[in-house]
């Protein structure tokens, strides 16, 4: 997706940008001519393949490893991004995980805090670290990854995950109001069932996926590319009027 050249030369940081939806997002930015910083948590295998794609397309690319729940590491990754790319104009907060399904009667504070830290605290850490870099531009953009679970509450066993994703919807609206005067737009996407990712391969059974697909008006699950196209669109809308919004990507199973 080239967005008519709007993203050519833009400097983008994508958290968890080498797996699942994040991998698709990174590919779309590279294809659009943007320079990218790819954060990953554990394996660098896919990040290195994306680096090869960036080289083929003639854009800058850097891979950065770290645990974003630690504010110092988030700051380090943001600063390394800005130094390597020459600034940051777009931040995509994609990192997150369900971790595992756990019902209320099984919940303990350690698990609850872990899910909140991975999905919400990490997003706050990176965004806080990136604010000054983003504010140096006339127009900057943040896109946060929420979830349909944040709208509907998710499937059984996803209480902590759904709560954290619901908080991201509010985080997005509040941040849009706070950062708007600095020329920074903040939006979110809320994907529904997106197959072909390690997330759903791990946490969604074939039976559950088929039951969900049966309720989707267009009669199919989503793909990582479906989400990536929406992220790229929101990020590319420079001088735009969209901020504080959440774009639902679910085939019509839920309409806000």
C-alpha positions in Angstrom: 0.0 0.0 0.0 1.7 3.2 -1.2 -0.9 5.7 0.0 0.0 7.8 -3.0 3.5 8.5 -1.6 2.3 10.0 1.7 4.5 7.7 3.7 7.6 7.9 1.6 10.5 8.7 3.8 8.4 8.8 7.0 10.1 7.5 10.2 8.2 4.7 11.9 8.6 2.7 15.1 6.5 -0.5 15.3 6.5 -2.4 18.6 6.3 -6.1 18.3 6.8 -5.4 14.6 8.1 -8.8 13.5 5.2 -11.2 14.3 1.6 -11.6 13.4 -0.2 -8.4 12.8 2.9 -6.4 13.6 4.8 -8.2 10.8 2.1 -7.3 8.3 2.1 -3.7 9.5 5.9 -3.4 9.1 5.7 -4.9 5.6 3.1 -2.4 4.5 5.1 0.6 5.8 8.2 -0.7 4.0 6.2 -1.2 0.8 5.0 2.4 1.2 8.6 3.7 1.3 8.8 4.4 5.0 11.9 4.0 7.2 11.2 1.5 10.0 12.4 0.6 13.4 11.2 -2.9 14.3 11.0 -3.8 18.0 10.9 -7.4 19.0 10.9 -9.2 22.4 12.4 -12.6 21.8 13.3 -14.1 18.4 14.9 -11.8 15.8 14.4 -14.3 12.9 11.4 -12.5 11.2 12.9 -9.1 12.1 16.0 -9.9 10.1 13.9 -11.1 7.1 12.0 -7.7 7.2 15.4 -6.0 7.2 16.2 -7.8 4.0 12.9 -6.5 2.5 13.7 -3.0 3.6 17.1 -3.2 1.9 15.5 -4.4 -1.3 13.1 -1.4 -1.2 15.9 1.1 -0.4 14.6 2.2 3.0 16.3 2.4 6.4 15.6 -0.3 8.9 16.8 -1.1 12.4 15.8 -4.0 14.7 15.7 -3.4 18.4 15.1 -6.0 21.2 13.7 -5.3 24.6 11.1 -5.6 27.3 8.8 -2.6 27.0 7.3 -3.0 30.4 10.6 -1.6 31.7 10.5 2.2 31.2 14.2 2.5 30.9 14.3 -0.1 28.1 11.4 1.6 26.3 13.3 4.9 26.5 16.4 3.3 25.1 14.5 1.7 22.1 12.8 5.0 21.3 16.1 7.0 21.5 17.9 4.4 19.3 15.1 4.7 16.8 15.3 8.4 16.7 19.1 8.4 16.4 19.1 5.8 13.6 16.2 7.0 11.5 16.7 10.7 12.2 13.5 11.2 14.3 10.2 9.6 14.8 7.0 10.7 13.0 4.8 7.6 13.4 4.5 5.3 16.4 2.5 2.0 16.2 1.9 0.5 19.6 1.3 -3.1 18.6 2.9 -5.1 21.5 0.5 -7.1 23.6 -0.6 -10.6 24.6 -3.5 -12.5 26.2 -0.7 -14.6 28.0 -3.2 -17.4 28.8 -6.9 -17.8 29.5 -7.8 -17.5 33.1 -11.2 -17.1 34.7 -12.0 -14.8 37.6 -11.9 -17.6 40.2 -8.4 -18.4 39.0 -7.1 -14.9 38.9 -4.2 -13.7 41.1 -2.7 -10.3 41.3 0.6 -11.4 39.7 -1.2 -12.6 36.5 -3.5 -9.6 36.4 -0.5 -7.2 36.7 1.5 -9.1 34.1 -1.3 -8.8 31.5 -1.8 -5.1 32.3 1.9 -4.4 32.1 2.3 -6.2 28.7 -0.7 -4.6 27.1 -1.1 -1.2 28.8 2.0 -0.2 30.8 4.3 -1.0 27.9 2.2 1.3 25.6 2.4 4.1 28.1 6.1 3.7 28.5 6.8 3.8 24.7 4.4 6.7 24.1 5.8 8.7 26.9 9.4 8.1 25.7 8.4 9.0 22.1 6.4 12.2 22.9 9.2 14.6 22.6 10.4 13.1 19.3 6.9 13.1 17.8 6.3 16.7 18.9 9.2 17.9 16.9 7.2 17.4 13.7 4.4 19.5 12.3 2.3 16.4 12.0 2.8 13.1 13.8 0.6 10.0 14.3 0.2 7.3 16.9 -1.8 4.2 16.2 -2.7 1.9 19.1 -3.7 -1.8 18.8 -6.8 -2.5 20.8 -9.2 -5.4 20.2 -12.8 -6.4 19.7 -12.4 -7.9 23.2 -12.1 -4.4 24.5 -15.6 -3.7 23.0 -17.4 -6.9 23.8 -15.5 -8.4 26.8 -13.9 -11.2 24.8 -14.4 -15.0 25.1 -14.4 -16.7 28.5 -11.0 -16.7 30.1 -9.9 -13.4 28.7 -11.1 -11.1 31.5 -7.7 -9.5 32.1 -6.9 -9.2 28.4 -10.3 -7.7 27.5 -10.0 -5.2 30.4 -6.6 -4.0 29.2 -7.8 -3.7 25.7 -10.8 -1.7 26.8 -8.5 0.6 28.7 -6.5 1.2 25.4 -9.7 2.6 23.9 -9.9 5.2 26.7 -6.1 5.7 26.7 -6.4 6.6 23.0 -9.2 9.2 23.5 -7.5 10.8 26.4 -4.1 10.9 24.7 -5.6 12.4 21.6 -7.0 15.3 23.6 -3.7 15.8 25.5 -1.3 15.5 22.5 -3.4 17.2 19.9 -2.0 20.7 20.6 1.4 19.3 19.9 0.4 18.2 16.4 0.1 14.5 17.3 -3.0 12.6 16.3 -3.8 9.4 18.2 -6.1 6.7 17.0 -6.7 3.0 17.5 -7.8 -0.1 15.6 -9.8 -2.9 17.2 -9.4 -6.1 15.3 -11.8 -9.0 15.7 -10.9 -12.6 14.7 -7.7 -12.3 12.8 -6.4 -15.8 11.7 -2.9 -16.6 10.6 -1.2 -15.2 13.7 0.5 -16.9 16.6 -2.0 -15.2 18.9 -5.0 -17.1 17.6 -3.0 -20.2 16.8 -2.2 -20.4 20.5 -5.4 -19.1 22.1 -8.3 -19.9 19.7 -9.4 -23.4 18.9 -10.7 -24.3 15.4 -14.1 -24.9 16.8 -14.2 -21.5 18.5 -12.9 -19.8 15.3 -15.6 -21.5 13.2 -18.3 -20.5 15.7 -17.1 -16.9 15.5 -16.9 -16.9 11.7 -20.5 -18.1 11.6 -21.6 -14.8 13.2 -19.6 -12.5 10.9 -21.7 -10.9 8.2 -19.1 -11.2 5.5 -18.6 -14.9 6.4 -14.8 -14.9 6.9 -12.2 -14.2 9.5 -9.8 -11.3 9.0 -6.2 -11.4 8.0 -3.2 -9.5 9.3 -3.2 -7.5 6.1 -6.8 -6.3 6.8 -5.5 -4.7 10.0 -2.2 -3.4 8.5 -4.1 -1.5 5.8 -6.2 0.3 8.4 -3.1 1.1 10.5 -1.3 2.5 7.5 -4.3 4.6 6.5 -4.7 6.2 10.0 -0.9 6.8 10.2 -0.8 8.4 6.8 -3.6 10.9 7.2 -1.3 14.0 7.6 -3.1 17.3 8.1 -6.1 15.1 8.8 -9.0 15.5 11.1 -9.2 12.0 12.5 -8.0 11.7 16.1 -9.3 10.0 19.2 -11.1 7.4 17.0 -11.1 3.6 17.0 -11.6 1.8 13.8 -13.3 -1.6 14.2 -12.0 -4.3 11.9 -14.2 -7.3 12.4 -16.3 -8.0 9.3 -19.4 -6.4 10.8 -19.7 -8.7 13.7 -19.7 -5.7 16.0 -20.7 -2.2 14.9 -20.1 0.6 17.4 
